[in-house]
Amino acid sequence: MKVNALTGLMNDFGTRPRIKVLKHTNDCTLLVFEGKPQNMGEEIEKLKVNSFTVLGEGFIEIHTQ
């Protein structure tokens, strides 16, 4: 699943959705995006999702590779 597909499944009915996208490489984890899903760029939308964690209402932390 791609990041774009996952954020498309978020229901925004009056909440302020926020996402945090973390990219895992061989030795480290990098924060590549934090903000509203509609503000992320094309490079981030195409990343493959490894896992995600729901941190609260409308707030998801997405782990990618």
LOVEXMAR-501082 format. One record per residue: chain; x, y, z of N, C-alpha, C in turn; residue in one letter; residue number from 0. Coordinates in pm, whole numbers, m for minus. Layout:
<pts>
<pt><ch>A</ch><n_xx>X</n_xx><n_yy>Y</n_yy><n_zz>Z</n_zz><ca_xx>X</ca_xx><ca_yy>Y</ca_yy><ca_zz>Z</ca_zz><c_xx>X</c_xx><c_yy>Y</c_yy><c_zz>Z</c_zz><aa>A</aa><i>NUM</i></pt>
...
</pts>
This chain:
<pts>
<pt><ch>A</ch><n_xx>85</n_xx><n_yy>m116</n_yy><n_zz>0</n_zz><ca_xx>0</ca_xx><ca_yy>0</ca_yy><ca_zz>0</ca_zz><c_xx>90</c_xx><c_yy>124</c_yy><c_zz>0</c_zz><aa>M</aa><i>0</i></pt>
<pt><ch>A</ch><n_xx>51</n_xx><n_yy>223</n_yy><n_zz>m71</n_zz><ca_xx>124</ca_xx><ca_yy>349</ca_yy><ca_zz>m78</ca_zz><c_xx>69</c_xx><c_yy>448</c_yy><c_zz>26</c_zz><aa>K</aa><i>1</i></pt>
<pt><ch>A</ch><n_xx>148</n_xx><n_yy>547</n_yy><n_zz>60</n_zz><ca_xx>108</ca_xx><ca_yy>648</ca_yy><ca_zz>159</ca_zz><c_xx>m19</c_xx><c_yy>720</c_yy><c_zz>112</c_zz><aa>V</aa><i>2</i></pt>
<pt><ch>A</ch><n_xx>m28</n_xx><n_yy>750</n_yy><n_zz>m17</n_zz><ca_xx>m144</ca_xx><ca_yy>820</ca_yy><ca_zz>m70</ca_zz><c_xx>m272</c_xx><c_yy>739</c_yy><c_zz>m48</c_zz><aa>N</aa><i>3</i></pt>
<pt><ch>A</ch><n_xx>m265</n_xx><n_yy>608</n_yy><n_zz>m68</n_zz><ca_xx>m382</ca_xx><ca_yy>523</ca_yy><ca_zz>m49</ca_zz><c_xx>m424</c_xx><c_yy>518</c_yy><c_zz>98</c_zz><aa>A</aa><i>4</i></pt>
<pt><ch>A</ch><n_xx>m326</n_xx><n_yy>511</n_yy><n_zz>188</n_zz><ca_xx>m356</ca_xx><ca_yy>506</ca_yy><ca_zz>331</ca_zz><c_xx>m419</c_xx><c_yy>637</c_yy><c_zz>379</c_zz><aa>L</aa><i>5</i></pt>
<pt><ch>A</ch><n_xx>m364</n_xx><n_yy>750</n_yy><n_zz>339</n_zz><ca_xx>m421</ca_xx><ca_yy>877</ca_yy><ca_zz>382</ca_zz><c_xx>m558</c_xx><c_yy>902</c_yy><c_zz>319</c_zz><aa>T</aa><i>6</i></pt>
<pt><ch>A</ch><n_xx>m584</n_xx><n_yy>840</n_yy><n_zz>205</n_zz><ca_xx>m716</ca_xx><ca_yy>852</ca_yy><ca_zz>144</ca_zz><c_xx>m824</c_xx><c_yy>781</c_yy><c_zz>224</c_zz><aa>G</aa><i>7</i></pt>
<pt><ch>A</ch><n_xx>m783</n_xx><n_yy>684</n_yy><n_zz>308</n_zz><ca_xx>m879</ca_xx><ca_yy>612</ca_yy><ca_zz>391</ca_zz><c_xx>m913</c_xx><c_yy>685</c_yy><c_zz>520</c_zz><aa>L</aa><i>8</i></pt>
<pt><ch>A</ch><n_xx>m837</n_xx><n_yy>790</n_yy><n_zz>551</n_zz><ca_xx>m867</ca_xx><ca_yy>867</ca_yy><ca_zz>672</ca_zz><c_xx>m996</c_xx><c_yy>944</c_yy><c_zz>652</c_zz><aa>M</aa><i>9</i></pt>
<pt><ch>A</ch><n_xx>m1087</n_xx><n_yy>932</n_yy><n_zz>746</n_zz><ca_xx>m1212</ca_xx><ca_yy>1007</ca_yy><ca_zz>741</ca_zz><c_xx>m1192</c_xx><c_yy>1139</c_yy><c_zz>813</c_zz><aa>N</aa><i>10</i></pt>
<pt><ch>A</ch><n_xx>m1218</n_xx><n_yy>1249</n_yy><n_zz>745</n_zz><ca_xx>m1204</ca_xx><ca_yy>1380</ca_yy><ca_zz>806</ca_zz><c_xx>m1342</c_xx><c_yy>1444</c_yy><c_zz>812</c_zz><aa>D</aa><i>11</i></pt>
<pt><ch>A</ch><n_xx>m1409</n_xx><n_yy>1425</n_yy><n_zz>922</n_zz><ca_xx>m1541</ca_xx><ca_yy>1483</ca_yy><ca_zz>941</ca_zz><c_xx>m1532</c_xx><c_yy>1591</c_yy><c_zz>1048</c_zz><aa>F</aa><i>12</i></pt>
<pt><ch>A</ch><n_xx>m1462</n_xx><n_yy>1700</n_yy><n_zz>1016</n_zz><ca_xx>m1450</ca_xx><ca_yy>1810</ca_yy><ca_zz>1110</ca_zz><c_xx>m1324</c_xx><c_yy>1805</c_yy><c_zz>1195</c_zz><aa>G</aa><i>13</i></pt>
<pt><ch>A</ch><n_xx>m1246</n_xx><n_yy>1696</n_yy><n_zz>1186</n_zz><ca_xx>m1121</ca_xx><ca_yy>1691</ca_yy><ca_zz>1261</ca_zz><c_xx>m1011</c_xx><c_yy>1756</c_yy><c_zz>1180</c_zz><aa>T</aa><i>14</i></pt>
<pt><ch>A</ch><n_xx>m897</n_xx><n_yy>1775</n_yy><n_zz>1240</n_zz><ca_xx>m781</ca_xx><ca_yy>1829</ca_yy><ca_zz>1170</ca_zz><c_xx>m681</c_xx><c_yy>1716</c_yy><c_zz>1152</c_zz><aa>R</aa><i>15</i></pt>
<pt><ch>A</ch><n_xx>m684</n_xx><n_yy>1645</n_yy><n_zz>1041</n_zz><ca_xx>m595</ca_xx><ca_yy>1529</ca_yy><ca_zz>1025</ca_zz><c_xx>m450</c_xx><c_yy>1573</c_yy><c_zz>1015</c_zz><aa>P</aa><i>16</i></pt>
<pt><ch>A</ch><n_xx>m362</n_xx><n_yy>1496</n_yy><n_zz>1078</n_zz><ca_xx>m219</ca_xx><ca_yy>1519</ca_yy><ca_zz>1075</ca_zz><c_xx>m152</c_xx><c_yy>1385</c_yy><c_zz>1053</c_zz><aa>R</aa><i>17</i></pt>
<pt><ch>A</ch><n_xx>m45</n_xx><n_yy>1385</n_yy><n_zz>975</n_zz><ca_xx>32</ca_xx><ca_yy>1264</ca_yy><ca_zz>958</ca_zz><c_xx>179</c_xx><c_yy>1294</c_yy><c_zz>982</c_zz><aa>I</aa><i>18</i></pt>
<pt><ch>A</ch><n_xx>250</n_xx><n_yy>1192</n_yy><n_zz>1023</n_zz><ca_xx>395</ca_xx><ca_yy>1198</ca_yy><ca_zz>1038</ca_zz><c_xx>448</c_xx><c_yy>1079</c_yy><c_zz>958</c_zz><aa>K</aa><i>19</i></pt>
<pt><ch>A</ch><n_xx>533</n_xx><n_yy>1105</n_yy><n_zz>858</n_zz><ca_xx>588</ca_xx><ca_yy>1000</ca_yy><ca_zz>772</ca_zz><c_xx>735</c_xx><c_yy>981</c_yy><c_zz>805</c_zz><aa>V</aa><i>20</i></pt>
<pt><ch>A</ch><n_xx>771</n_xx><n_yy>859</n_yy><n_zz>844</n_zz><ca_xx>907</ca_xx><ca_yy>825</ca_yy><ca_zz>878</ca_zz><c_xx>960</c_xx><c_yy>726</c_yy><c_zz>774</c_zz><aa>L</aa><i>21</i></pt>
<pt><ch>A</ch><n_xx>1078</n_xx><n_yy>752</n_yy><n_zz>722</n_zz><ca_xx>1137</ca_xx><ca_yy>663</ca_yy><ca_zz>621</ca_zz><c_xx>1253</c_xx><c_yy>588</c_yy><c_zz>686</c_zz><aa>K</aa><i>22</i></pt>
<pt><ch>A</ch><n_xx>1245</n_xx><n_yy>455</n_yy><n_zz>678</n_zz><ca_xx>1348</ca_xx><ca_yy>369</ca_yy><ca_zz>736</ca_zz><c_xx>1450</c_xx><c_yy>332</c_yy><c_zz>630</c_zz><aa>H</aa><i>23</i></pt>
<pt><ch>A</ch><n_xx>1577</n_xx><n_yy>354</n_yy><n_zz>660</n_zz><ca_xx>1687</ca_xx><ca_yy>311</ca_yy><ca_zz>574</ca_zz><c_xx>1766</c_xx><c_yy>206</c_yy><c_zz>650</c_zz><aa>T</aa><i>24</i></pt>
<pt><ch>A</ch><n_xx>1881</n_xx><n_yy>168</n_yy><n_zz>599</n_zz><ca_xx>1960</ca_xx><ca_yy>61</ca_yy><ca_zz>662</ca_zz><c_xx>1991</c_xx><c_yy>88</c_yy><c_zz>808</c_zz><aa>N</aa><i>25</i></pt>
<pt><ch>A</ch><n_xx>2041</n_xx><n_yy>207</n_yy><n_zz>839</n_zz><ca_xx>2089</ca_xx><ca_yy>234</ca_yy><ca_zz>974</ca_zz><c_xx>2009</c_xx><c_yy>337</c_yy><c_zz>1052</c_zz><aa>D</aa><i>26</i></pt>
<pt><ch>A</ch><n_xx>1916</n_xx><n_yy>405</n_yy><n_zz>988</n_zz><ca_xx>1849</ca_xx><ca_yy>513</ca_yy><ca_zz>1060</ca_zz><c_xx>1706</c_xx><c_yy>532</c_yy><c_zz>1013</c_zz><aa>C</aa><i>27</i></pt>
<pt><ch>A</ch><n_xx>1635</n_xx><n_yy>614</n_yy><n_zz>1088</n_zz><ca_xx>1498</ca_xx><ca_yy>652</ca_yy><ca_zz>1057</ca_zz><c_xx>1494</c_xx><c_yy>803</c_yy><c_zz>1039</c_zz><aa>T</aa><i>28</i></pt>
<pt><ch>A</ch><n_xx>1437</n_xx><n_yy>848</n_yy><n_zz>928</n_zz><ca_xx>1430</ca_xx><ca_yy>990</ca_yy><ca_zz>897</ca_zz><c_xx>1285</c_xx><c_yy>1037</c_yy><c_zz>895</c_zz><aa>L</aa><i>29</i></pt>
<pt><ch>A</ch><n_xx>1259</n_xx><n_yy>1152</n_yy><n_zz>955</n_zz><ca_xx>1128</ca_xx><ca_yy>1215</ca_yy><ca_zz>944</ca_zz><c_xx>1126</c_xx><c_yy>1289</c_yy><c_zz>811</c_zz><aa>L</aa><i>30</i></pt>
<pt><ch>A</ch><n_xx>1041</n_xx><n_yy>1244</n_yy><n_zz>718</n_zz><ca_xx>1038</ca_xx><ca_yy>1306</ca_yy><ca_zz>585</ca_zz><c_xx>921</c_xx><c_yy>1401</c_yy><c_zz>568</c_zz><aa>V</aa><i>31</i></pt>
<pt><ch>A</ch><n_xx>817</n_xx><n_yy>1389</n_yy><n_zz>651</n_zz><ca_xx>703</ca_xx><ca_yy>1480</ca_yy><ca_zz>639</ca_zz><c_xx>624</c_xx><c_yy>1478</c_yy><c_zz>769</c_zz><aa>F</aa><i>32</i></pt>
<pt><ch>A</ch><n_xx>574</n_xx><n_yy>1596</n_yy><n_zz>806</n_zz><ca_xx>481</ca_xx><ca_yy>1608</ca_yy><ca_zz>917</ca_zz><c_xx>386</c_xx><c_yy>1721</c_yy><c_zz>883</c_zz><aa>E</aa><i>33</i></pt>
<pt><ch>A</ch><n_xx>257</n_xx><n_yy>1694</n_yy><n_zz>885</n_zz><ca_xx>160</ca_xx><ca_yy>1797</ca_yy><ca_zz>853</ca_zz><c_xx>29</c_xx><c_yy>1739</c_yy><c_zz>804</c_zz><aa>G</aa><i>34</i></pt>
<pt><ch>A</ch><n_xx>m43</n_xx><n_yy>1819</n_yy><n_zz>729</n_zz><ca_xx>m172</ca_xx><ca_yy>1777</ca_yy><ca_zz>673</ca_zz><c_xx>m148</c_xx><c_yy>1687</c_yy><c_zz>552</c_zz><aa>K</aa><i>35</i></pt>
<pt><ch>A</ch><n_xx>m229</n_xx><n_yy>1582</n_yy><n_zz>534</n_zz><ca_xx>m210</ca_xx><ca_yy>1490</ca_yy><ca_zz>422</ca_zz><c_xx>m218</c_xx><c_yy>1557</c_yy><c_zz>284</c_zz><aa>P</aa><i>36</i></pt>
<pt><ch>A</ch><n_xx>m299</n_xx><n_yy>1659</n_yy><n_zz>270</n_zz><ca_xx>m313</ca_xx><ca_yy>1725</ca_yy><ca_zz>140</ca_zz><c_xx>m191</c_xx><c_yy>1809</c_yy><c_zz>103</c_zz><aa>Q</aa><i>37</i></pt>
<pt><ch>A</ch><n_xx>m100</n_xx><n_yy>1834</n_yy><n_zz>198</n_zz><ca_xx>18</ca_xx><ca_yy>1915</ca_yy><ca_zz>172</ca_zz><c_xx>142</c_xx><c_yy>1835</c_yy><c_zz>135</c_zz><aa>N</aa><i>38</i></pt>
<pt><ch>A</ch><n_xx>135</n_xx><n_yy>1702</n_yy><n_zz>138</n_zz><ca_xx>254</ca_xx><ca_yy>1622</ca_yy><ca_zz>108</ca_zz><c_xx>281</c_xx><c_yy>1618</c_yy><c_zz>m42</c_zz><aa>M</aa><i>39</i></pt>
<pt><ch>A</ch><n_xx>407</n_xx><n_yy>1603</n_yy><n_zz>m76</n_zz><ca_xx>449</ca_xx><ca_yy>1603</ca_yy><ca_zz>m216</ca_zz><c_xx>435</c_xx><c_yy>1467</c_yy><c_zz>m282</c_zz><aa>G</aa><i>40</i></pt>
<pt><ch>A</ch><n_xx>460</n_xx><n_yy>1464</n_yy><n_zz>m412</n_zz><ca_xx>445</ca_xx><ca_yy>1341</ca_yy><ca_zz>m489</ca_zz><c_xx>543</c_xx><c_yy>1233</c_yy><c_zz>m446</c_zz><aa>E</aa><i>41</i></pt>
<pt><ch>A</ch><n_xx>665</n_xx><n_yy>1271</n_yy><n_zz>m407</n_zz><ca_xx>765</ca_xx><ca_yy>1172</ca_yy><ca_zz>m365</ca_zz><c_xx>717</c_xx><c_yy>1097</c_yy><c_zz>m241</c_zz><aa>E</aa><i>42</i></pt>
<pt><ch>A</ch><n_xx>658</n_xx><n_yy>1168</n_yy><n_zz>m150</n_zz><ca_xx>610</ca_xx><ca_yy>1107</ca_yy><ca_zz>m25</ca_zz><c_xx>487</c_xx><c_yy>1020</c_yy><c_zz>m51</c_zz><aa>I</aa><i>43</i></pt>
<pt><ch>A</ch><n_xx>398</n_xx><n_yy>1063</n_yy><n_zz>m138</n_zz><ca_xx>278</ca_xx><ca_yy>986</ca_yy><ca_zz>m170</ca_zz><c_xx>311</c_xx><c_yy>850</c_yy><c_zz>m228</c_zz><aa>E</aa><i>44</i></pt>
<pt><ch>A</ch><n_xx>424</n_xx><n_yy>837</n_yy><n_zz>m295</n_zz><ca_xx>460</ca_xx><ca_yy>712</ca_yy><ca_zz>m362</ca_zz><c_xx>538</c_xx><c_yy>614</c_yy><c_zz>m275</c_zz><aa>K</aa><i>45</i></pt>
<pt><ch>A</ch><n_xx>572</n_xx><n_yy>653</n_yy><n_zz>m151</n_zz><ca_xx>646</ca_xx><ca_yy>564</ca_yy><ca_zz>m63</ca_zz><c_xx>559</c_xx><c_yy>446</c_yy><c_zz>m20</c_zz><aa>L</aa><i>46</i></pt>
<pt><ch>A</ch><n_xx>620</n_xx><n_yy>329</n_yy><n_zz>m4</n_zz><ca_xx>549</ca_xx><ca_yy>208</ca_yy><ca_zz>37</ca_zz><c_xx>537</c_xx><c_yy>204</c_yy><c_zz>189</c_zz><aa>K</aa><i>47</i></pt>
<pt><ch>A</ch><n_xx>417</n_xx><n_yy>178</n_yy><n_zz>239</n_zz><ca_xx>390</ca_xx><ca_yy>173</ca_yy><ca_zz>383</ca_zz><c_xx>431</c_xx><c_yy>38</c_yy><c_zz>439</c_zz><aa>V</aa><i>48</i></pt>
<pt><ch>A</ch><n_xx>516</n_xx><n_yy>39</n_yy><n_zz>543</n_zz><ca_xx>550</ca_xx><ca_yy>m84</ca_yy><ca_zz>616</ca_zz><c_xx>450</c_xx><c_yy>m107</c_yy><c_zz>727</c_zz><aa>N</aa><i>49</i></pt>
<pt><ch>A</ch><n_xx>425</n_xx><n_yy>m2</n_yy><n_zz>805</n_zz><ca_xx>329</ca_xx><ca_yy>m10</ca_yy><ca_zz>915</ca_zz><c_xx>284</c_xx><c_yy>132</c_yy><c_zz>950</c_zz><aa>S</aa><i>50</i></pt>
<pt><ch>A</ch><n_xx>182</n_xx><n_yy>140</n_yy><n_zz>1032</n_zz><ca_xx>136</ca_xx><ca_yy>271</ca_yy><ca_zz>1079</ca_zz><c_xx>82</c_xx><c_yy>257</c_yy><c_zz>1220</c_zz><aa>F</aa><i>51</i></pt>
<pt><ch>A</ch><n_xx>86</n_xx><n_yy>369</n_yy><n_zz>1291</n_zz><ca_xx>37</ca_xx><ca_yy>374</ca_yy><ca_zz>1429</ca_zz><c_xx>m59</c_xx><c_yy>491</c_yy><c_zz>1441</c_zz><aa>T</aa><i>52</i></pt>
<pt><ch>A</ch><n_xx>m175</n_xx><n_yy>465</n_yy><n_zz>1497</n_zz><ca_xx>m271</ca_xx><ca_yy>573</ca_yy><ca_zz>1522</ca_zz><c_xx>m239</c_xx><c_yy>630</c_yy><c_zz>1659</c_zz><aa>V</aa><i>53</i></pt>
<pt><ch>A</ch><n_xx>m197</n_xx><n_yy>755</n_yy><n_zz>1662</n_zz><ca_xx>m156</ca_xx><ca_yy>820</ca_yy><ca_zz>1786</ca_zz><c_xx>m269</c_xx><c_yy>895</c_yy><c_zz>1855</c_zz><aa>L</aa><i>54</i></pt>
<pt><ch>A</ch><n_xx>m376</n_xx><n_yy>916</n_yy><n_zz>1785</n_zz><ca_xx>m490</ca_xx><ca_yy>988</ca_yy><ca_zz>1841</ca_zz><c_xx>m590</c_xx><c_yy>1012</c_yy><c_zz>1729</c_zz><aa>G</aa><i>55</i></pt>
<pt><ch>A</ch><n_xx>m696</n_xx><n_yy>1082</n_yy><n_zz>1762</n_zz><ca_xx>m799</ca_xx><ca_yy>1110</ca_yy><ca_zz>1663</ca_zz><c_xx>m743</c_xx><c_yy>1200</c_yy><c_zz>1554</c_zz><aa>E</aa><i>56</i></pt>
<pt><ch>A</ch><n_xx>m737</n_xx><n_yy>1147</n_yy><n_zz>1431</n_zz><ca_xx>m688</ca_xx><ca_yy>1223</ca_yy><ca_zz>1318</ca_zz><c_xx>m538</c_xx><c_yy>1237</c_yy><c_zz>1310</c_zz><aa>G</aa><i>57</i></pt>
<pt><ch>A</ch><n_xx>m461</n_xx><n_yy>1158</n_yy><n_zz>1387</n_zz><ca_xx>m316</ca_xx><ca_yy>1169</ca_yy><ca_zz>1386</ca_zz><c_xx>m255</c_xx><c_yy>1030</c_yy><c_zz>1367</c_zz><aa>F</aa><i>58</i></pt>
<pt><ch>A</ch><n_xx>m186</n_xx><n_yy>1010</n_yy><n_zz>1254</n_zz><ca_xx>m126</ca_xx><ca_yy>881</ca_yy><ca_zz>1220</ca_zz><c_xx>23</c_xx><c_yy>897</c_yy><c_zz>1198</c_zz><aa>I</aa><i>59</i></pt>
<pt><ch>A</ch><n_xx>99</n_xx><n_yy>803</n_yy><n_zz>1251</n_zz><ca_xx>243</ca_xx><ca_yy>795</ca_yy><ca_zz>1225</ca_zz><c_xx>264</c_xx><c_yy>680</c_yy><c_zz>1127</c_zz><aa>E</aa><i>60</i></pt>
<pt><ch>A</ch><n_xx>322</n_xx><n_yy>709</n_yy><n_zz>1011</n_zz><ca_xx>337</ca_xx><ca_yy>611</ca_yy><ca_zz>904</ca_zz><c_xx>485</c_xx><c_yy>577</c_yy><c_zz>888</c_zz><aa>I</aa><i>61</i></pt>
<pt><ch>A</ch><n_xx>516</n_xx><n_yy>448</n_yy><n_zz>892</n_zz><ca_xx>652</ca_xx><ca_yy>399</ca_yy><ca_zz>873</ca_zz><c_xx>664</c_xx><c_yy>345</c_yy><c_zz>731</c_zz><aa>H</aa><i>62</i></pt>
<pt><ch>A</ch><n_xx>762</n_xx><n_yy>396</n_yy><n_zz>656</n_zz><ca_xx>778</ca_xx><ca_yy>359</ca_yy><ca_zz>515</ca_zz><c_xx>918</c_xx><c_yy>306</c_yy><c_zz>489</c_zz><aa>T</aa><i>63</i></pt>
<pt><ch>A</ch><n_xx>936</n_xx><n_yy>257</n_yy><n_zz>367</n_zz><ca_xx>1070</ca_xx><ca_yy>217</ca_yy><ca_zz>323</ca_zz><c_xx>1104</c_xx><c_yy>280</c_yy><c_zz>194</c_zz><aa>Q</aa><i>64</i></pt>
</pts>
